[in-house]
Amino acid sequence: MAQFEVLQSEGTNWVKINLRDESVRAEAGALSYMSGDIVVDARILSMRGAMASVFSDESFIRPTYSG
């Protein structure tokens, strides 16, 4: 299972995620730093997913990070 840790510095919060042969999905542009063998797959959503994104005010591109 991926390990999540919420960190804070100078009033800014971020999440540190440790992956071990796992994947996580995040908002487009959410990644600020990565190390190790991480694969980024940034697919555009299907038409159905795009329509759902319009109504939920989410991004059309949701990258998946695997490592």
Protein Blocks (a to p, Z undefined) as FASTA:
>chain_A
ZZdddddeehiacdddddehiacdddehkagbdedjdddddddddfklmmmmmmnopafb
dcdddZZ
